[in-house]
Amino acid sequence: MDKTVRGELQSLARLTAERVARHLVAAGRFVDEDPELALAHAVAARRLAPRVAGIREAAGIAAYQAGDWSAAIAELRAYHRMTGRQNHLAVIADSERALGRPAKAIDIFRSVDRSQLDTADAVELLVVASGARRDLGQEEAAVAMLQVRELTQDAPWAARLRYAYADALLGIGRTDEAREWFARAVEADEEGTTDAAERLLALDGVVLDDEEEDDEEKDEGENENTDEEKADDEETG
């Protein structure tokens, strides 16, 4: 658990703090694999201690992962009010997009004081705002927004930014440029956080045959079963 949140829990009664901590740990553990369960734990923690900022943050992130966009907006706005921070504006803006309100996402981007954001948060908000432009049919504007100096910088967020730029270029038919930026996204994406490699292969006309992959997996499984049967026979003999 984050040490800042641990510090916040010290304001609670010991037994309450222990219960809240267990819920928060569970929320963090399940947020990727079972977001609904993570959200249930986060909501349980919030009911016990609604005035703890870290709990509202956890509830907001879990709600976003679970697709409860309205709850994500409410919880993260509460977290921002309580802390004075603005580090989840991209998540709020993306939730507005998911609710069919791309104009609100753009308003968030326009109104934010970028000096209050670190570069990673600012880049993510930019990507979301560009996507909102595309939602509104403003494809050229979406491309123009992403033509920033950060495109050429090496940083953890570079793959995400380059991928968004490549996708926006593809949306207006600038295929050769899109291919270049998908390739540059692949170079920056050491963790495989995007499907830039697959998009690049598709642009090059390489199609992965799912049926062949399934057949290969089936063959491997049959070979493993055969080996196990042989081992059983040898033991029996």
KEVO-266529 format. One line per 5 residues: number of its first residue (from 1); for each residue x, y, z of N, C-alpha, C, O. Coordinates in pm, whole numbers, padded with zeros to 5 digits. Each point is the difference from the previous one (the first is absolute). Layout:
REM residues N
NUM = X:Y:Z:X:Y:Z:X:Y:Z:X:Y:Z ~ ...
***
This chain:
REM residues 237
1 = 00084:-00119:00000:-00084:00119:00000:00088:00125:00000:00105:00002:00064 ~ -00149:00100:-00136:00074:00126:-00007:00016:00059:00140:-00093:00000:00080 ~ 00214:00050:-00052:00026:00050:00136:-00084:00123:00032:-00031:00025:00117 ~ -00006:00054:-00219:-00085:00116:00024:-00137:-00045:00050:-00055:00059:00093 ~ 00002:-00164:-00154:-00129:-00053:00042:00010:-00059:00140:-00090:00017:00082
6 = 00201:-00088:-00054:00020:-00054:00134:-00002:00111:00104:-00055:-00014:00109 ~ 00117:00127:-00145:00000:00113:00091:-00141:00055:00023:-00035:00038:00111 ~ -00044:-00035:-00218:-00139:00048:00012:-00082:-00091:00091:-00087:00046:00074 ~ 00115:-00175:-00079:-00078:-00095:00080:00028:00012:00149:-00077:-00051:00082 ~ 00186:00118:-00046:00033:00017:00142:-00101:00089:00072:-00006:00001:00122
11 = -00073:00073:-00201:-00101:00086:00062:-00124:-00080:00042:-00087:00053:00068 ~ 00080:-00179:-00109:-00115:-00084:00031:00024:-00084:00125:00114:-00020:00043 ~ -00223:-00028:00014:00012:-00095:00110:00072:-00125:-00050:-00012:-00036:-00117 ~ 00087:-00031:00205:00086:-00109:-00043:-00074:-00109:-00076:00043:-00042:-00107 ~ -00156:-00004:00163:-00073:-00109:-00065:-00057:00044:-00135:-00001:-00077:-00096
16 = -00045:00201:00090:-00052:00052:-00127:00112:00010:-00102:-00017:-00035:-00116 ~ 00132:00084:00161:00115:00014:-00090:00042:-00136:-00055:00036:-00011:-00117 ~ -00040:-00091:00201:00039:-00134:-00045:-00097:-00053:-00105:00041:-00059:-00100 ~ -00170:00080:00123:-00100:-00046:-00096:00015:00073:-00132:-00006:-00061:-00107 ~ 00025:00193:00115:00018:00080:-00121:00124:-00045:-00076:-00003:-00015:-00122
21 = 00112:-00007:00194:00125:-00042:-00063:-00018:-00131:-00075:00050:-00016:-00112 ~ -00122:-00079:00172:-00022:-00129:-00067:-00079:00019:-00130:00031:-00062:-00102 ~ -00131:00148:00108:-00079:00026:-00122:00084:00068:-00108:-00011:-00033:-00118 ~ 00095:00126:00159:00084:00070:-00098:00102:-00092:-00064:00025:00007:-00120 ~ 00035:-00094:00201:00096:-00096:-00054:-00069:-00092:-00100:00054:-00029:-00107
26 = -00174:-00017:00141:-00075:-00087:-00090:-00037:00074:-00129:00007:-00057:-00108 ~ -00046:00183:00121:-00035:00078:-00119:00120:00012:-00093:-00014:-00015:-00121 ~ 00130:00042:00178:00120:00010:-00082:00038:-00132:-00064:00052:-00003:-00112 ~ -00078:-00107:00183:00037:-00132:-00051:-00089:-00042:-00118:00047:-00061:-00095 ~ -00175:00095:00102:-00095:-00048:-00099:-00033:00100:-00110:-00075:-00033:-00092
31 = 00129:00155:00098:-00045:00106:-00090:00020:-00035:-00147:-00078:00044:-00084 ~ 00180:-00122:00051:00024:-00036:-00140:-00072:-00128:-00041:-00056:-00007:-00110 ~ 00056:-00093:00197:-00055:-00130:-00038:-00150:-00012:00027:-00070:-00074:-00070 ~ 00020:00145:00169:-00143:-00005:00033:-00043:00137:00051:-00019:00020:00120 ~ 00002:00076:-00213:-00030:00138:00042:-00131:00015:00078:-00010:00088:00085
36 = -00088:-00172:-00113:-00126:00008:00075:00023:-00032:00148:-00052:00067:00088 ~ 00131:-00170:-00063:00032:-00036:00138:00085:00109:00065:-00020:00033:00117 ~ 00115:00023:-00193:00083:00109:00052:-00088:00119:00039:00020:00062:00105 ~ -00119:-00032:-00190:-00090:00112:00029:-00081:-00026:00126:-00021:00090:00081 ~ -00024:-00213:-00063:-00077:-00034:00119:00083:00023:00126:-00051:00052:00099
41 = 00178:-00090:-00102:00088:00022:00115:00023:00149:00022:00000:00047:00114 ~ 00021:00028:-00222:00025:00144:00013:-00122:00072:00057:00013:00090:00082 ~ -00131:-00131:-00128:-00123:00061:00051:-00018:-00033:00148:-00044:00085:00078 ~ 00077:-00207:-00039:-00008:-00038:00141:00093:00086:00085:-00036:00043:00110 ~ 00156:-00017:-00161:00095:00086:00071:-00053:00142:00009:00013:00066:00104
46 = -00073:-00018:-00212:-00052:00137:00001:-00114:00017:00100:-00012:00104:00064 ~ -00071:-00206:-00050:-00110:00006:00098:00053:00012:00142:-00062:00065:00085 ~ 00176:-00126:-00060:00059:00004:00133:00072:00132:00027:00004:00047:00114 ~ 00052:00013:-00220:00079:00122:00019:-00010:00090:-00122:00097:00010:-00076 ~ -00211:00055:00054:-00020:00079:-00121:00084:00127:-00008:00009:00060:-00107
51 = 00052:-00018:00218:00078:00124:-00001:00149:-00022:-00021:00079:00093:00011 ~ -00040:-00215:-00040:00140:-00030:-00029:00022:00008:-00150:-00060:-00075:-00077 ~ 00146:00167:00035:00018:00027:-00143:00048:-00122:-00077:-00046:-00026:-00112 ~ 00138:-00050:00170:00054:-00117:-00069:-00106:-00104:-00030:00009:-00072:-00099 ~ -00111:00065:00187:-00109:-00095:-00023:-00086:00046:-00117:-00043:-00082:-00082
56 = 00018:00212:00074:-00079:00051:-00114:00074:-00021:-00131:-00061:-00028:-00103 ~ 00194:00042:00108:00080:-00025:-00119:-00011:-00147:-00042:-00021:-00029:-00118 ~ 00036:-00061:00214:-00009:-00143:-00031:-00137:-00036:-00057:-00011:-00078:-00094 ~ -00094:00137:00152:-00135:-00026:-00049:-00018:00051:-00142:-00066:-00064:-00082 ~ 00125:00180:00053:-00011:00056:-00134:00071:-00083:-00105:-00054:-00023:-00109
61 = 00173:-00022:00140:00076:-00083:-00094:-00069:-00133:-00022:-00009:-00049:-00113 ~ -00040:-00011:00221:-00070:-00128:-00013:-00128:00016:-00083:-00032:-00085:-00082 ~ -00041:00195:00105:-00123:00025:-00076:00032:00016:-00149:-00074:-00049:-00085 ~ 00182:00119:00056:00041:00018:-00140:00032:-00135:-00064:-00043:-00028:-00112 ~ 00119:-00054:00182:00036:-00131:-00052:-00122:-00090:-00019:-00002:-00084:-00090
66 = -00099:00104:00175:-00122:-00081:-00008:-00101:00057:-00099:-00105:-00061:-00023 ~ 00136:00176:-00036:-00092:00060:-00097:-00115:00078:00061:-00098:00029:-00068 ~ 00109:00005:00197:-00102:00082:00065:00047:00145:-00011:00057:00056:00094 ~ -00081:00002:-00210:00059:00130:-00034:-00046:00112:00091:00080:00084:00041 ~ -00210:-00080:-00009:-00051:00108:00086:00062:-00006:00138:00036:00103:00057
71 = -00023:-00224:-00002:00062:-00015:00131:00146:00040:-00004:00051:00062:00093 ~ 00018:-00096:-00202:00141:00036:-00014:00017:00152:00004:00088:00052:00068 ~ -00173:00017:-00142:00006:00147:-00003:-00025:00058:00139:00074:00086:00047 ~ -00178:-00134:00019:-00036:00054:00132:00110:-00024:00102:00036:00091:00074 ~ 00017:-00213:-00070:00102:-00033:00100:00130:00076:-00025:00062:00050:00094
76 = -00020:-00043:-00220:00128:00067:-00028:-00011:00151:00014:00097:00065:00038 ~ -00212:-00008:-00067:-00018:00144:00026:00004:00027:00150:00056:00101:00044 ~ -00114:-00191:00034:00007:00014:00146:00145:-00007:00047:00043:00078:00085 ~ 00031:-00172:-00140:00142:-00013:00035:00076:00127:-00034:00082:00047:00079 ~ -00107:00010:-00197:00068:00124:-00039:-00035:00115:00093:00087:00079:00038
81 = -00214:-00069:00001:-00041:00107:00091:00069:-00015:00136:00041:00099:00061 ~ -00030:-00221:-00015:00056:-00025:00132:00151:00021:00005:00054:00037:00104 ~ 00014:-00059:-00214:00146:00006:-00001:00056:00123:-00073:00115:00038:00022 ~ -00196:00022:-00107:00050:00111:-00081:00081:-00048:-00120:00052:00081:-00076 ~ -00040:-00212:00059:00073:-00055:-00113:-00092:-00015:-00121:-00122:00003:00013
86 = 00184:-00019:-00132:-00077:-00013:-00125:00053:-00117:-00084:-00009:00003:-00122 ~ 00062:-00104:00188:00073:-00105:-00072:-00088:-00103:-00070:00052:-00085:-00072 ~ -00184:00091:00092:-00088:-00097:-00066:-00096:00066:-00100:-00106:-00054:-00030 ~ 00144:00168:-00020:-00088:00069:-00095:-00019:-00081:-00128:-00108:00003:-00060 ~ 00211:-00074:00017:-00014:-00081:-00122:-00105:-00109:00019:-00077:-00029:-00091
91 = 00075:-00032:00209:-00099:-00104:00028:-00140:00059:00003:-00095:-00059:-00052 ~ 00081:00177:00113:-00130:00067:00003:-00044:00035:-00142:-00115:-00022:-00036 ~ 00206:00077:-00042:-00034:00038:-00137:-00038:-00122:-00084:-00094:00005:-00079 ~ 00166:-00114:00098:-00031:-00122:-00076:-00135:-00057:00043:-00072:-00057:-00081 ~ 00038:00072:00207:-00131:-00045:00048:-00111:00084:-00063:-00107:-00051:-00032
96 = 00133:00181:00014:-00098:00086:-00068:-00019:-00048:-00145:-00113:-00003:-00049 ~ 00221:-00033:-00016:-00011:-00055:-00136:-00085:-00127:-00001:-00086:-00018:-00086 ~ 00111:-00068:00182:-00073:-00126:00007:-00150:00022:00023:-00082:-00081:-00041 ~ 00049:00190:00106:-00140:00035:00024:-00062:00074:-00119:-00114:00045:00006 ~ 00192:-00032:-00114:-00051:00068:-00119:00006:00150:00008:-00079:00070:-00065
101 = 00173:-00019:00146:00013:00146:00016:00141:00046:-00034:00070:00052:00086 ~ -00027:-00071:-00211:00137:00038:-00038:00029:00149:00016:00113:00039:00028 ~ -00215:00045:-00045:00022:00144:00016:00045:00033:00142:00081:00091:00020 ~ -00132:-00164:00079:00042:00023:00138:00145:-00041:00020:00074:00064:00075 ~ -00034:-00171:-00143:00140:-00042:00008:00092:00109:-00055:00106:00027:00057
106 = -00146:00034:-00166:00080:00109:-00059:00001:00121:00092:00103:00067:00012 ~ -00215:-00039:00053:-00005:00112:00094:00097:-00021:00116:00065:00095:00044 ~ -00055:-00218:00004:00095:-00030:00107:00142:00029:-00047:00079:00060:00073 ~ -00047:-00103:-00194:00133:00023:-00056:00029:00151:-00013:00110:00045:00031 ~ -00208:00029:-00077:00019:00144:-00021:00017:00076:00131:00077:00095:00007
111 = -00148:-00137:00095:-00005:00078:00123:00112:-00031:00098:00023:00076:00094 ~ 00047:-00189:-00114:00100:-00041:00098:00122:00091:-00002:00042:00048:-00105 ~ 00013:-00027:00222:00128:00070:00013:00110:-00105:-00016:00028:-00075:00093 ~ 00034:00071:-00211:00096:-00105:-00029:00124:00006:00089:00072:-00099:00013 ~ -00048:00211:00047:00114:00010:00091:-00023:-00083:00127:00094:-00027:00074
116 = -00219:-00012:-00050:-00033:-00080:00116:00009:-00150:-00028:-00018:-00082:00091 ~ 00047:00046:-00216:00007:-00141:-00039:00144:-00039:-00029:00078:00081:-00051 ~ -00043:-00206:00083:00130:-00047:-00047:-00015:-00040:-00146:-00112:-00008:-00051 ~ 00223:-00017:-00016:-00004:-00022:-00144:-00084:-00121:-00037:-00075:00004:-00098 ~ 00086:-00112:00173:-00075:-00122:-00032:-00151:00026:00006:-00073:-00044:-00089
121 = 00027:00115:00192:-00143:00030:00012:-00046:00095:-00110:-00109:-00015:-00055 ~ 00195:00113:00022:-00035:00095:-00106:-00010:-00070:-00135:-00090:00030:-00079 ~ 00181:-00122:00051:-00002:-00074:-00126:-00124:-00087:-00009:-00065:-00006:-00104 ~ 00032:-00060:00213:-00119:-00087:-00003:-00127:00080:-00021:-00090:-00043:-00071 ~ 00082:00162:00133:-00117:00086:-00020:-00006:00048:-00144:-00108:00009:-00058
126 = 00222:00021:-00001:00006:00040:-00140:-00052:-00111:-00091:-00078:00026:-00092 ~ 00120:-00149:00118:-00045:-00115:-00080:-00152:-00016:00010:-00067:-00025:-00100 ~ 00015:00039:00220:-00145:-00014:00020:-00074:00112:-00074:-00102:-00026:-00065 ~ 00152:00149:00075:-00065:00112:-00067:00003:-00016:-00151:-00096:00035:-00068 ~ 00205:-00087:00016:00008:-00027:-00143:-00104:-00104:-00041:-00064:00013:-00104
131 = 00050:-00115:00186:-00103:-00100:-00027:-00139:00060:00003:-00087:-00040:-00077 ~ 00065:00136:00167:-00130:00066:00006:-00026:00080:-00127:-00114:00007:-00047 ~ 00218:00054:-00009:-00015:00069:-00129:-00045:-00097:-00109:-00085:00032:-00083 ~ 00142:-00150:00086:-00038:-00102:-00098:-00145:-00045:00022:-00073:-00025:-00096 ~ 00033:00016:00222:-00140:-00034:00029:-00096:00099:-00064:-00109:-00036:-00043
136 = 00153:00162:00037:-00083:00107:-00057:00015:00012:-00151:-00060:00088:-00063 ~ 00140:-00177:00004:00021:00005:-00145:00104:00101:-00043:00011:00030:-00119 ~ 00066:00022:00214:00100:00102:-00030:00137:-00066:-00015:00090:00020:00081 ~ -00078:-00101:-00186:00118:-00083:-00019:00128:00081:-00020:00103:-00033:00059 ~ -00109:00137:-00139:00120:00082:-00025:00046:00068:00129:00119:00008:00027
141 = -00214:00041:00050:00034:00065:00126:00063:-00099:00097:00090:00034:00077 ~ -00138:-00158:-00080:00055:-00104:00087:00147:-00024:-00031:00082:-00017:00090 ~ -00048:00015:-00220:00140:-00017:-00041:00083:00120:00044:00108:-00016:00056 ~ -00158:00135:-00083:00074:00122:00032:00033:00010:00149:00107:00047:00037 ~ -00201:-00090:00048:00022:00008:00144:00121:-00081:00045:00068:00035:00097
146 = -00044:-00144:-00168:00106:-00093:00043:00137:00032:-00059:00097:-00071:00026 ~ -00089:00176:-00103:00128:00039:-00060:00078:00086:00099:00013:00122:-00015 ~ 00037:-00189:00117:00070:00067:00110:00143:-00052:00009:00031:-00107:-00053 ~ 00055:00182:00118:00142:-00037:00007:00021:-00131:00075:00100:-00069:-00022 ~ -00195:00033:00110:00015:-00123:00078:-00003:-00126:-00087:00041:-00107:00044
151 = -00090:00119:-00168:-00003:-00115:-00091:00139:-00061:-00020:00013:-00121:-00016 ~ 00088:00204:00016:00135:-00048:-00030:00083:-00027:00126:00118:-00035:-00010 ~ -00178:00050:00125:00074:-00020:00125:-00009:-00146:00043:-00100:-00067:-00025 ~ 00205:00019:00088:00002:-00135:00054:-00045:00005:00145:00067:00056:00086 ~ -00183:-00116:-00061:-00057:00001:00134:-00101:-00114:00010:-00040:-00055:-00103
156 = -00001:00018:00224:-00094:-00111:00015:-00132:00022:-00073:-00065:-00097:-00041 ~ 00024:00224:00024:-00127:00028:-00066:00014:00017:-00151:-00101:00025:-00067 ~ 00221:-00038:00012:00022:00025:-00143:-00079:-00096:-00089:-00057:00041:-00101 ~ 00053:-00169:00139:-00071:-00098:-00082:-00148:00035:-00012:-00057:-00008:-00109 ~ -00004:00045:00219:-00142:00035:00000:-00027:00122:-00089:-00097:00000:-00076
161 = 00181:00102:00086:-00018:00121:-00079:00021:-00028:-00148:-00079:00044:-00084 ~ 00185:-00117:00051:00028:-00030:-00141:-00108:-00088:-00060:-00038:00017:-00116 ~ -00012:-00111:00195:-00108:-00086:-00048:-00124:00083:-00033:-00062:-00018:-00105 ~ 00026:00109:00195:-00118:00084:-00023:00018:00086:-00125:-00094:00019:-00077 ~ 00215:00032:00058:00028:00083:-00117:-00009:-00083:-00128:-00058:00044:-00099
166 = 00115:-00164:00102:-00006:-00089:-00117:-00145:-00034:-00034:-00039:00002:-00117 ~ -00040:-00031:00219:-00140:-00036:-00022:-00079:00118:-00058:-00085:-00018:-00086 ~ 00115:00137:00136:-00067:00120:-00051:00039:00026:-00146:-00085:00038:-00081 ~ 00213:-00057:00049:00044:00015:-00139:-00069:-00100:-00092:-00041:00035:-00111 ~ 00027:-00156:00158:-00067:-00102:-00079:-00146:00038:-00025:-00057:-00030:-00105
171 = -00003:00096:00203:-00139:00041:-00011:-00026:00102:-00110:-00112:00011:-00049 ~ 00216:00063:00010:-00018:00097:-00109:00071:-00045:-00127:00021:00079:-00091 ~ 00015:-00207:00086:00053:-00056:-00123:00148:00023:-00025:00047:-00026:-00111 ~ 00027:00073:00210:00144:00021:-00017:00073:-00127:00043:00068:-00003:00103 ~ -00084:-00102:-00184:00041:-00134:00037:00151:-00014:00017:00046:-00063:00095
176 = 00032:00122:-00186:00145:-00013:00009:00054:00061:00129:00086:-00057:00066 ~ -00140:00174:-00031:00043:00064:00125:-00047:-00081:00121:00071:-00012:00099 ~ -00192:-00043:-00110:-00052:-00083:00109:00090:-00120:00023:00029:-00036:00114 ~ 00014:-00027:-00224:00088:-00115:00013:00130:00039:00072:00048:-00073:00086 ~ 00007:00189:-00123:00124:00046:00064:-00018:00016:00150:00087:-00039:00078
181 = -00200:00096:-00038:-00019:00028:00143:-00042:-00125:00077:00030:-00012:00119 ~ -00098:-00082:-00184:-00023:-00129:00066:00134:-00069:00027:00021:-00059:00106 ~ 00070:00069:-00205:00132:-00060:00016:00075:00066:00115:00068:-00067:00078 ~ -00080:00198:-00068:00069:00071:00109:-00065:-00030:00135:00066:00002:00103 ~ -00197:-00029:-00105:-00068:-00041:00123:00051:-00137:00046:00020:-00023:00119
186 = 00002:-00068:-00216:00053:-00132:00033:00138:00014:00065:00029:-00069:00098 ~ 00054:00157:-00152:00134:00020:00054:-00004:00045:00146:00085:-00037:00081 ~ -00186:00117:-00049:-00009:00055:00136:-00078:-00091:00095:00003:00021:00122 ~ -00071:-00121:-00176:-00092:-00080:00080:00067:-00129:00048:-00036:-00109:-00044 ~ 00131:00122:00132:00074:-00116:00050:-00087:-00094:00083:00026:-00120:00007
191 = -00130:00175:00056:-00086:-00081:00086:-00118:-00060:-00076:-00078:-00076:00058 ~ 00064:00110:-00187:-00112:-00053:-00077:-00135:00050:00048:-00097:-00075:00003 ~ 00090:00203:00034:-00124:00056:00052:-00101:00037:-00108:-00117:00022:00030 ~ 00162:-00016:-00155:-00090:00029:-00112:00004:-00117:-00099:00083:-00090:00012 ~ -00174:00093:-00109:00005:-00102:-00106:00062:00059:-00127:-00037:-00036:-00111
196 = 00134:00127:00131:00064:00066:-00114:00065:-00100:-00095:-00006:00019:-00122 ~ 00066:-00124:00175:00065:-00100:-00086:-00101:-00068:-00090:00027:-00021:-00119 ~ -00143:-00013:00173:-00104:-00063:-00080:-00055:00095:-00105:-00026:-00040:-00114 ~ 00009:00166:00153:-00049:00100:-00097:00100:00018:-00113:-00039:00017:-00116 ~ 00167:-00020:00149:00105:00015:-00101:-00002:-00117:-00096:00012:00018:-00121
201 = -00026:-00138:00174:-00008:-00118:-00085:-00121:00007:-00093:00009:-00036:-00118 ~ -00120:00083:00169:-00121:00012:-00082:00020:00099:-00114:-00047:-00024:-00112 ~ 00115:00134:00140:00027:00098:-00106:00093:-00057:-00105:-00006:00040:-00116 ~ 00092:-00132:00155:00093:-00064:-00094:-00064:-00120:-00071:00064:-00069:-00079 ~ -00192:00045:00110:-00070:-00109:-00067:00022:-00136:00060:-00033:-00101:-00061
206 = 00089:00097:00182:00024:-00128:00068:-00120:-00030:00089:-00030:00076:00092 ~ -00038:-00186:-00120:-00118:-00037:00076:00030:-00127:00079:00036:-00103:-00057 ~ -00052:00111:00188:00021:-00117:00085:-00123:-00089:-00008:-00112:00046:00023 ~ 00134:-00173:-00055:-00110:-00096:-00015:-00032:-00061:00135:00076:-00082:00052 ~ -00188:00122:00005:-00039:-00051:00132:-00022:-00150:-00001:00029:-00068:00098
211 = -00081:00016:-00212:-00026:-00143:-00007:00131:-00079:00005:00007:-00105:00064 ~ 00096:00157:-00132:00129:-00068:00003:00058:00000:00140:00055:-00100:00046 ~ -00069:00215:00023:00051:00009:00136:-00073:-00099:00091:00061:-00065:00085 ~ -00195:00053:-00105:-00077:-00093:00081:00044:-00144:-00028:00009:-00081:00092 ~ 00018:00049:-00222:00044:-00134:-00036:00133:-00033:00064:00023:-00112:00048
216 = 00069:00213:-00049:00131:-00021:00061:-00013:-00027:00148:00067:-00088:00055 ~ -00153:00165:00011:-00020:-00020:00143:-00061:-00137:00027:00035:-00067:00097 ~ -00129:00025:-00187:-00062:-00130:00016:00102:-00111:-00016:00002:-00096:00078 ~ 00086:00110:-00180:00104:-00100:-00023:00094:-00011:00120:00038:-00110:00041 ~ -00001:00228:00015:00088:00000:00115:-00065:-00071:00118:00065:-00076:00072
221 = -00196:00101:-00055:-00073:-00064:00109:-00007:-00150:-00018:00015:-00076:00096 ~ -00038:00031:-00223:-00005:-00143:-00027:00135:-00066:00023:00007:-00112:00051 ~ 00100:00182:-00089:00134:-00054:00022:00030:-00015:00149:00060:-00099:00043 ~ -00105:00198:00035:00022:-00007:00144:-00076:-00119:00059:00052:-00071:00085 ~ -00177:00051:-00132:-00080:-00112:00050:00065:-00133:-00035:00003:-00093:00081
226 = 00051:00085:-00206:00066:-00123:-00043:00121:-00031:00087:00022:-00115:00039 ~ 00056:00219:-00010:00118:-00018:00085:-00040:-00049:00139:00066:-00086:00058 ~ -00176:00143:-00006:-00046:-00041:00133:-00045:-00146:-00001:00027:-00075:00093 ~ -00099:00036:-00203:-00046:-00138:-00010:00118:-00097:-00006:-00003:-00107:00061 ~ 00108:00145:-00137:00118:-00085:-00010:00066:-00016:00136:00044:-00109:00037
231 = -00038:00218:00038:00063:-00004:00132:-00081:-00092:00093:00057:-00075:00079 ~ -00191:00083:-00090:-00085:-00086:00083:00021:-00147:-00036:00006:-00086:00088 ~ 00006:00059:-00220:00021:-00138:-00045:00132:-00056:00053:00008:-00116:00043 ~ 00095:00201:-00047:00131:-00044:00047:-00005:-00032:00150:00060:-00097:00046 ~ -00133:00181:00029:-00010:-00023:00144:-00075:-00131:00026:00035:-00077:00089
236 = -00142:00054:-00170:-00082:-00120:00018:00082:-00125:-00034:-00007:-00101:00069 ~ 00086:00114:-00182:00084:-00112:-00042:00104:-00031:00106:00080:-00092:-00016
***
